[in-house]
Structures are given as C-alpha cells and as structure tokens.
Amino acid sequence: MRFARLIFAMLLPAALLAPVILHAGEHPKLIMTRAGVEKIKAELGRVPLFDATLKKVRAQVDAEIEKGIDTPVPKDYSGGYTHERHKLNFATMQKAGVLFQILEDEKYANYVRDMLFQYEAMYKDLPLHPKERSYARGKLFWQNLNDSNWLVYVSQAYDAIYDWLSAAERETLEQNLFRPFADHISIDSPQFFNRVHNHATWGNAAVGMIGLVMGDDELVQRALYGVEDDRNGMGDKDDDGGFIREEGQQPGFLSNLEEPFSPDGYYTEGPYYQRYAMYPFLVFAQALHNVKPEMGIFEYKDGVLLKAVDALLNLSDADGEFFPINDGQKGMSYHARSLVTAVDITFHVGGQDPRLLGIAEKQGQVLLDDTGISVALAVRDGKTQPFEKKSINLSDGPDGKQGGVAVLRYGDEDLTLVYKYAAQGLSHGHYDKLSFSLYEKGEEVLQDYGLARFVNIEQKGGGNYLKENTTWAKQTIAHNTLTQNETSHFQGKYEIGSKHHSELYFYDDSNPDVQVVSATETNAYPGTALKRTMAIIKNEKFSKPFLLDILKVVSDKENQYDLPFYYMGQVMKVNFEYTIPVTLSVLGEQNGYQHLYLEGKGRPASGNTRFSWMANDKFYTLTSVTEAADELLFTRLGANDPEFNLRRDAAFMVRRKGSGTTVFVTVVEPHGSYSPVSEIALDSNSNIAGLKLVYDDEHYTAVSIEDLEGHTGMFIMSNKDATTSKQHELKIDFKEYSWSGPYSYLGL
C-alpha cells in the first residue's frame, strides 16, 4: 500500500503535492470572501435574483431563531426527529453565518455561536450513535456520512463568525468540538475516510474545510491524501452493500477527483450520486481555490470538476430530472441545492458560461456568496443563454476506457434515449449492461426502476436502502436488457461486476435524423457475447421519431433469454392471443424473478409481434421480430413484497428458449395523441406494416422497416469493423448495397 501511494504521488502535479501552506488572511475565506461580501453589500436592492433569495433565506432563519435552539441527544435513523433536527441545524447555521456577513446583524452571529457551544457541551462526552447498522457510525448521526455533512456546512458558519468570536471562544470550540469531530471522521474511521466513494468525498471535504478555517495544515493534508491505515478493509461491506475499498485504491480528496470521474466528467456512481457528491467536491475546491489558489484545483485532471457539472446537467431530462442510472431516486433534479451550488461555482470560476444562467433562472435562486452574486448580476444584465441539451456520449472510468453512457436526443427532447454501457458504478451500481430507458418530452416511455428506497422517510426502513434494492432494483431483470437463464449479469456479484465493463463499438450523432450508438458486453455471461445497437430515426413517413433496437446474442450453448420492456401507461391492444391466469403465479425464485407476477402469457401470431399502449395522452407501439416458439409475457412487480416496498410496475417481455446465437429486433414507435377534453384520438395506430431481420451473420446484420404505404427502409451494420473509412458491400435479396463506415440507413 505504501509503495502504491508513492507511485500515485509521483504522478501528481507538483503544486498539488507541495505541503499546503495556508494563507492567514481574513475571514470569511472559504466560499465567501471579504471582497465578495463588500461587493454584495454594494449591490443589495439592485439584483432581483439575489435579493429574492436573500429575502427567502432570511425568513427561514428568522423562523428558526424564533423557535429557539434544539440540539437533541441523537437516537434516530434518517427521517426521525433527532436526525432531521441536526440536519436542519447545520443548514440553518450556514445560512445564519451568511446573513451575519451580509446584513451585519449580530443576532445571526449569536445564533451560530450559541448553537455551536451547545454542540461543544454535548460532543465531548457523546458516544457513538446508538443505531449500530452503519459500517462507520457517527456521533450526531447514525453514519459518519451525515456527520461529515454537518461539518462541511458548519465549517462555513464558523468561517463567517470567526473574526467576531473571541480568541478564547475559538480555542474552546476547536479543541472540544472541531478537532475531535474531524478526528472521528478520519483517524477513528479510516474505512470511511479512505474510500473512493461519495461517502469519503464528504469526509475529506469536511476535514479539509474545517482545517482551512482553523489554519490547520495537518487537517488539510489529511483531507487531500487520506490517513495511514494498515487495514485494507477488503471484504467489509458499507451501508449500501458495496465493498469498502478496492485493492490498490488510494485515499483522499485528490483520489476521489481522479478515480470516479472520467475525462468527460461522468461520475461512475451515476447522476443521482454525482448530484449529491458535487456539493462537497465543489465547496472544498472553491475553498482551496480561495485560500490556496496556487494549487490550481479547478485545473486538476484537465478541469474535470467543471466538466462534471456540464456532464451532470446533460444527464437530465426535459424537466431537469436526472436519469435514474444505477441507484437513483426519480424526481431528483437540477433544482436541488447541490446543483444551485454547482451552477453558481462553475459560472464564477469556469469562464462565466452564459448557458449556465439559463439553468440558474430555472432554479430561481442563487448562493448568498461571491459566486451567487456573479450569477445574479449576469442574469440581471441580460447575459442569459438557454442551456440546450444535445446528444452526448460520456465515457466512464478514470481514463475514459471503461464503457460509458450515451444520450441520444432528437429535436427539443422530442425523443430521448439513455443507453448505459458503463462500468459497475461502485457500490451503487446495478447489474444491467446494455440497458436503456426512453423519454418523450421528459415523460418516461420505457423506464428504469431506479432505487428501492424511501429517502429520509422513517416509516420505510429508517429512510435507508431496503432489502428490495438488492433483491430487485439491482438485478438484471429489473431493467430493459437481456437476462440469460434467469441469472443476473456477473451472477449479481459486486466482486465480479466491478472487474468488467462494456465496450463502445461506435457512436454517431452527426446526422440528427439518424443517431446511432452500439456497444458490446462479453463478460456478463461466460460464453455469451452481447452487442446492442440502438438508433433514433426520424423519417418523413412517420409523424414522430422512433427507436430501432438490434440486440445480437452470440453464445456457445443454448440458453433461455428474457428481454423485458418496462412500459409506462395503459395497454391498448396486441396482435396475439394470450391467456390470463385465475390466480397469479410468481415468474421465478430468485435474481429478481421472485418479485414478478405473471399476469398473462401468449405466443406470436406472426413474424411481427405488436404491443401498443397509451401514456400521458400519447400512443406507443412496440413491434418486435419474433419466432413461433417465443413466449410473450405480461408481468407486474409486487410479488414477495409483504411490506409494499415496490411499485406495481408492468412489463412486456419476450422470452426465447433453447437458443444460442440469435437476434432480437424491436422498434418502439411513438405516435398520435388523445385529448380528454375533445375526446378525440389522433393517429392512435402504428405506421409499421412489417419489421424484418433480412440478413444476419458474423459480419453483417440488416433490418428492413416497411410502412403502411409500402415504403421500405433498410438499416445495415457491420459486426466486425466500426472504422468510419471502411468500405462495405453486401448483397441482400439479389440487391447490392455499398457504404462506408459502421452502418448505413436508407430511408423509407
């Protein structure tokens, strides 16, 4: 471990390796600065967005001051009173510190001081939290993650009143509260602090920020490079079921900048946790930027932190809600406070990109500090430009070579495909290689489940992850991808999945009417190779763009393949006969199957199976190339769920038994609309007359799409060579086709 750390250190820029010598300076100096405060005061009353935020925050803090200070003895999980009270306390202290600086009203400084001394009196004799579930228990909270949240925010509050406090008061707080607090997060909890994970990022930022306020070089070094720990932690599990640390991973804030982020700014845990982690990443970076500018922290890894904000904003739908890749709660959006911080800091230090102002205007608030006034002034001065989201392919892995996530968008998000071919995603990863979700104007058409958790709702497992997150949400069958022999990818084992990732075959968004992404997965099932190619196509013969999905499976033995599509809405019609059981049965015994009821079962009536549904007053048809022996299943979630922890979501599933090498071809076609006011349905039927797999071998695959008027389009792809300059020729039904590049599409 020490040798590995030495090698790691040799690769870091000299400015980052040099001991951090803190500038004495005046307070505040972390996020707010003395110069920034003076600028804010000079502009008060003339910057609408800033003034509105100030008014709102002042009302919130005044209401808390009126209630009085409460620092209860900790006893609850997330969602319980003591947990939520301490969360509200740290957020209110941070806001009160800001108000003191801006308004120069000592009631806010008094409030922060008095609360800090109540915590000081409590903390020096406080035992570990009584809830024993966590792998790293805090003292104020059941896990050190939340204790770190507290210290990140309180560091800012302390910075705001630092010069106002007496030297004796500062000495008491630092010796009895802040240093013991930082020691518990780090020295006492190396299994937490030394991770490469969002948990450790919060811990690193907490220790580093309080160190910057106090002028404690050792704490800042500890934050940047971790603590000495002879235990490697391998085999231990965290609160989310993932391993504590991979072998060879280096600890500290800089490692958390280096390893989870790809060069494109994609965060391997997925956008939900990227949103959560961006707050400690950016506030600690901003503090280092202000106190130690020569470190050049925002230039680290080619400016990856600033790229990460752009990547994260691009991983949201038309309504600003983040795509639920891996563990992710649906509905989380760029309106979250962490994204207000991300947008403001990035605008302030990253070249003042006017597109970020478009997000800031939608957020309707700014930070009450140097960065927030920069944003608010630019908005006031009419510099706003819209943040237009385009198609994007984001690499995964520290070197960008561990798969990725592609987002194909047609028009103004008229149709959006999210295609995941990424790495495991640490402990928050799901076993769903080559999975996808589909959106129309921000509404889910084919969904990803997200996580099985009711965040901060005490009635549901103390607000923590539920066991169904492991038994259902992480399992492969919970996603729109292929499951083989009712077994999840990598056997659903983290230690296997974390060693592998999918590979990009090609990506092309150069033609807005034909955008294609293709990726391969060769490790999910030994002896089986998967290649999934997905295209968003807009043709003048169709009223809306549609999705073409070609999933090629090559296996050295016969298997059972299940390909589900988790649709949102109400079934309209199908073109096959099916039976509905009188009594519901469970689809399987394990790997997520135990949570699925079988609601109906049928066989294909022809070479094309059609399944139509309506959602959000719009119609959709899934057309699939099927074989006579295929089974067509209607499933619904909810089996073996006695506490009703799972949503009752439905899926249409194609099951193919006794196949080795095979191809699944599907078109998902949005069409038409329904008005409940006029009660008129428009264009409620599919425009596809026929979908055919017209050619397939190891070298090429070709699919034809015929519309109701007899026009036929052809999509052909090379299975062996994806170089753009490669010339191809292929004869199909006595007709010669020639093209260059990995694919060709001839429109209808």
C-alpha positions, 0 to 999 in steps of 0.5 A, a space after each residue: 500500500 505504501 509503495 502504491 501511494 508513492 507511485 500515485 504521488 509521483 504522478 501528481 502535479 507538483 503544486 498539488 503535492 507541495 505541503 499546503 501552506 495556508 494563507 492567514 488572511 481574513 475571514 470569511 475565506 472559504 466560499 465567501 470572501 471579504 471582497 465578495 461580501 463588500 461587493 454584495 453589500 454594494 449591490 443589495 436592492 439592485 439584483 432581483 435574483 439575489 435579493 429574492 433569495 436573500 429575502 427567502 433565506 432570511 425568513 427561514 432563519 428568522 423562523 428558526 431563531 424564533 423557535 429557539 435552539 434544539 440540539 437533541 441527544 441523537 437516537 434516530 435513523 434518517 427521517 426521525 426527529 433527532 436526525 432531521 433536527 441536526 440536519 436542519 441545524 447545520 443548514 440553518 447555521 450556514 445560512 445564519 453565518 451568511 446573513 451575519 456577513 451580509 446584513 451585519 446583524 449580530 443576532 445571526 452571529 449569536 445564533 451560530 455561536 450559541 448553537 455551536 457551544 451547545 454542540 461543544 457541551 454535548 460532543 465531548 462526552 457523546 458516544 457513538 450513535 446508538 443505531 449500530 447498522 452503519 459500517 462507520 457510525 457517527 456521533 450526531 448521526 447514525 453514519 459518519 456520512 451525515 456527520 461529515 455533512 454537518 461539518 462541511 456546512 458548519 465549517 462555513 458558519 464558523 468561517 463567517 463568525 470567526 473574526 467576531 468570536 473571541 480568541 478564547 471562544 475559538 480555542 474552546 470550540 476547536 479543541 472540544 468540538 472541531 478537532 475531535 469531530 474531524 478526528 472521528 471522521 478520519 483517524 477513528 474511521 479510516 474505512 470511511 475516510 479512505 474510500 473512493 466513494 461519495 461517502 469519503 468525498 464528504 469526509 475529506 471535504 469536511 476535514 479539509 474545510 474545517 482545517 482551512 478555517 482553523 489554519 490547520 495544515 495537518 487537517 488539510 493534508 489529511 483531507 487531500 491524501 487520506 490517513 495511514 491505515 494498515 487495514 485494507 478493509 477488503 471484504 467489509 461491506 458499507 451501508 449500501 452493500 458495496 465493498 469498502 475499498 478496492 485493492 490498490 485504491 488510494 485515499 483522499 480528496 485528490 483520489 476521489 477527483 481522479 478515480 470516479 470521474 472520467 475525462 468527460 466528467 461522468 461520475 461512475 456512481 451515476 447522476 443521482 450520486 454525482 448530484 449529491 457528491 458535487 456539493 462537497 467536491 465543489 465547496 472544498 475546491 472553491 475553498 482551496 481555490 480561495 485560500 490556496 489558489 496556487 494549487 490550481 484545483 479547478 485545473 486538476 485532471 484537465 478541469 474535470 470538476 467543471 466538466 462534471 457539472 456540464 456532464 451532470 446537467 446533460 444527464 437530465 431530462 426535459 424537466 431537469 430530472 436526472 436519469 435514474 442510472 444505477 441507484 437513483 431516486 426519480 424526481 431528483 433534479 437540477 433544482 436541488 441545492 447541490 446543483 444551485 451550488 454547482 451552477 453558481 461555482 462553475 459560472 464564477 470560476 469556469 469562464 462565466 458560461 452564459 448557458 449556465 444562467 439559463 439553468 440558474 433562472 430555472 432554479 430561481 435562486 442563487 448562493 448568498 456568496 461571491 459566486 451567487 452574486 456573479 450569477 445574479 448580476 449576469 442574469 440581471 444584465 441580460 447575459 442569459 443563454 438557454 442551456 440546450 441539451 444535445 446528444 452526448 456520449 460520456 465515457 466512464 472510468 478514470 481514463 475514459 476506457 471503461 464503457 460509458 453512457 450515451 444520450 441520444 436526443 432528437 429535436 427539443 427532447 422530442 425523443 430521448 434515449 439513455 443507453 448505459 454501457 458503463 462500468 459497475 458504478 461502485 457500490 451503487 451500481 446495478 447489474 444491467 449492461 446494455 440497458 436503456 430507458 426512453 423519454 418523450 418530452 421528459 415523460 418516461 416511455 420505457 423506464 428504469 426502476 431506479 432505487 428501492 428506497 424511501 429517502 429520509 422517510 422513517 416509516 420505510 426502513 429508517 429512510 435507508 436502502 431496503 432489502 428490495 434494492 438488492 433483491 430487485 432494483 439491482 438485478 438484471 431483470 429489473 431493467 430493459 436488457 437481456 437476462 440469460 437463464 434467469 441469472 443476473 449479469 456477473 451472477 449479481 456479484 459486486 466482486 465480479 461486476 466491478 472487474 468488467 465493463 462494456 465496450 463502445 463499438 461506435 457512436 454517431 450523432 452527426 446526422 440528427 435524423 439518424 443517431 446511432 450508438 452500439 456497444 458490446 458486453 462479453 463478460 456478463 455471461 461466460 460464453 455469451 457475447 452481447 452487442 446492442 445497437 440502438 438508433 433514433 430515426 426520424 423519417 418523413 413517413 412517420 409523424 414522430 421519431 422512433 427507436 430501432 433496437 438490434 440486440 445480437 446474442 452470440 453464445 456457445 450453448 443454448 440458453 433461455 433469454 428474457 428481454 423485458 420492456 418496462 412500459 409506462 401507461 395503459 395497454 391498448 391492444 396486441 396482435 396475439 392471443 394470450 391467456 390470463 391466469 385465475 390466480 397469479 403465479 410468481 415468474 421465478 425464485 430468485 435474481 429478481 424473478 421472485 418479485 414478478 407476477 405473471 399476469 398473462 402469457 401468449 405466443 406470436 401470431 406472426 413474424 411481427 409481434 405488436 404491443 401498443 399502449 397509451 401514456 400521458 395522452 400519447 400512443 406507443 407501439 412496440 413491434 418486435 421480430 419474433 419466432 413461433 416458439 417465443 413466449 410473450 409475457 405480461 408481468 407486474 412487480 409486487 410479488 414477495 413484497 409483504 411490506 409494499 416496498 415496490 411499485 406495481 410496475 408492468 412489463 412486456 417481455 419476450 422470452 426465447 428458449 433453447 437458443 444460442 446465437 440469435 437476434 432480437 429486433 424491436 422498434 418502439 414507435 411513438 405516435 398520435 395523441 388523445 385529448 380528454 377534453 375533445 375526446 378525440 384520438 389522433 393517429 392512435 395506430 402504428 405506421 409499421 406494416 412489417 419489421 424484418 431481420 433480412 440478413 444476419 451473420 458474423 459480419 453483417 446484420 440488416 433490418 428492413 422497416 416497411 410502412 403502411 404505404 409500402 415504403 421500405 427502409 433498410 438499416 445495415 451494420 457491420 459486426 466486425 469493423 466500426 472504422 468510419 473509412 471502411 468500405 462495405 458491400 453486401 448483397 441482400 435479396 439479389 440487391 447490392 448495397 455499398 457504404 462506408 463506415 459502421 452502418 448505413 440507413 436508407 430511408 423509407 
